Amino acid sequence: MKKFDIYQILFGLALTVIALYFMLRPSTSQAAPKSSISTIQIDKLIWDQTEMTIGDVKGFASATGFVSAAEKNGGGLSYEAGFVKKPGWSWKTPYGVPAKDLEPAVHLNQKEAESVCRYYGKRLPSNEEWISAAFLEQRNNPPAGYVKGQRYPYPGGSTPTPSHCLSGCGDYKGLAPAGALNRGTGHVVAGTTKPGVNGLLDMGGNVWEWTATERNGGYITRGASWWYGPERQQESDVESKPGDIAVVYIGFRCVADAVKQ
């Protein structure tokens, strides 16, 4: 083979390699959209400090054309001696009226919650990950009232007072309009309550949080909500709900694996 032919072949191969590099390399346009929620690293996970907000779900819906099952069904559920459909209640209007962007996003089922997390390059935590972050203090230099390596009875710490719940928690008033609920005052804006174990907010109270762990044909939810007293916030309380249910007091938060950041 002539030297000229070899150079042509090598030059062609080089062009091919360069073209493949630019075609296959990750681009900034392919990066996951950035969530507005602040994060905290706990062990090997990056945790959203608060529950998923309506504002971030709006970003997801605007980009994807998402319409929730609750919207398609004419409304999500509330509990009134059994679950009842509430016309017009959805993640955008949790109590039938437009809500603030910083309120927790509720009326989304487990799969919808997964989809929102995935859009932001994250996922739902497992039950084991959730209880580790909620009850075991892991910060190297935690603030007064918390000790590294100590396990606490509540996500808020030694007492449930940092959290928002029906009774026995902090002095918070929910955002539900008068007469909208037969029990409790509804959720508060994400970030309203005091930080608890590992600096997380609302791991106890405010709204239940979906996990990725299956149980009894459904998925485990953790943390209880404004509808319950603090006894439901404890680690021993393992609640599971059908994955397709969309309820006024169930929300979620997202996590990401630190090695992928």
Secondary structure as UniProt FT lines:
FT   HELIX           3..24
FT   HELIX           28..30
FT   STRAND          39..42
FT   TURN            43..44
FT   STRAND          45..48
FT   HELIX           54..64
FT   HELIX           69..72
FT   TURN            73..74
FT   STRAND          77..79
FT   STRAND          83..85
FT   TURN            87..88
FT   TURN            94..95
FT   TURN            101..102
FT   HELIX           110..119
FT   TURN            120..121
FT   HELIX           127..135
FT   TURN            144..145
FT   TURN            148..149
FT   TURN            155..156
FT   TURN            161..162
FT   TURN            178..179
FT   TURN            190..191
FT   HELIX           197..199
FT   STRAND          208..215
FT   TURN            216..217
FT   STRAND          218..222
FT   TURN            226..227
FT   HELIX           230..233
FT   TURN            235..236
FT   STRAND          239..241
FT   TURN            243..244
FT   TURN            248..249
FT   STRAND          250..251
FT   STRAND          255..257
FT   HELIX           258..260
//
